[in-house]
Amino acid sequence: MADKKDVILSGIRPTGRLHYGNYFGAITHFLRLQEQDVNRFYFVADYHALTTIQERRDISAQTIHMLRTYIACGLDPNESIIYRQSDLPSTAELALLLGMITNIGHLERGTTYKDKLGQIQSDPKQTGNPLSYGLLGYPVLMAADILIVKADIVPVGDDQRQHVEMACDIATKFNSRFGETLHIPKPIARNALRLPGLDGSSKMGKSENNTLDLLDDEKTVLKKVKGVPTTTEPSPLGTDSNTPDDVIPLMPPGVGVLFRLLDLLAPAEVFQEFLQEYRDQGKFYGNLKKSVAQHVSEFNAPIIERFNDPALDDAHIQDILRTNAMKVSPIALDTVEACREAIGIGRSLYRA
Ligand code: TRP
C-alpha cells in the first residue's frame, strides 16, 4: 500500500486578538509544518468557545478576524485546510456517541474542568461562568474533533496535552467495545514555548491582560514595552553561559520578558550586547526597552499591512471556510457513519 500522508490537525479557539504568546506558541509551529509533506487541517473551535460565553457574542466575526490575522502571519489557505468546527455539525453527533462510553470520573480529572471547579470553589459569589455539562464534556468534543478527521498528529501546547491523551483513550475504548473503527493518533512529542506576560507573570494570556498583540501599532507597542516592570536591580546571573535559555530564567521576571523578546526578534549580537550591559549592571533598561519596542514594531508592520489588504475581506475568508468545510465534510461523515454502524444504530437513512 502506498504511504498515506500524515494528517495533522489542530484547533484554535476564536479568541479575537492574537498575541505574541499565540504566535510563538502555535503559529510559528504551523508555519514550519507548511514545509512538510503532510495534510494540514486547522479549524476554529467555535463550539468550544461557547463554554465561556453566557450571552450573545459575535463569534462569527471573531472567527473571521482571527483567521485574517493567521493568514496575515503567513498561514497559506492554499496549503492547509482551514475550516470552522461548527461547519462540521457531525462533530457534535460523534461527541454524543463518544459521550456514551466516557466515564464521568475520567472527565472530572480533566485539568480544564478541575481548574474551573477550583475557581468556583474559591469564588463564593460565583461571578464567573457556571460549571456546565459542556465544560465537563470539553474533552469529549475535542476527541470528536480529532477522531472525526482521522488525525495522525495533533500539535498542541502543554495545557492541551491531557485532552489529546483523553481522545486516544476514548478511541481505544470505542474500538475495543465495538471493533476497530476509529483511527488513533500518535502520541505527541513537542514542547511549545511558553512566553511570559508583559507584567512578568509566567504566561502571556488574553484574560491576564498582559499581552503584546500582533496588530499593535508602534505607539501601543512602545507604551506596553515601557510598562514592563524593571524596577528590580539586576541580580548577578551566577553563570558564565551566554545562551538565552540559560540566562533568561535567572533574570527578574520583567527583565526576562524583554530579553526573551530580543532573543526571538533581534539579531543575536543585539541580545549579547544587552546581556553584557546586564552583567555590567549599568543603567540600560531605557535603551533595552527602546530596542525591544523597535524590533516588535518592525515585526508587526508587515503583518498589519497584510491584515489590512483589501483582497483579504470577510467575503474572501468566508469563501475559504465554505470551500474547506465541503472538503472535510465527507471525511467526517464517513467516520460518523462507521461509528453508527459499529454501535448498531446503523447508517443514517437520509444521508447520501
Ligand atoms: N482546546 C484547544 C485549545 O483550547 C482547542 C481545540 C479544540 C483543539 N479541539 C481541538 C486542539 C482538537 C487540537 C485538537 O487550545
Boltz pocket constraint, residues with backbone or C-beta under 6 A from the ligand:
constraints:
  - pocket:
      binder: B
      contacts: [[A, 9], [A, 10], [A, 11], [A, 12], [A, 13], [A, 45], [A, 48], [A, 141], [A, 142], [A, 145], [A, 146], [A, 154], [A, 155], [A, 156], [A, 160]]
      max_distance: 6.0
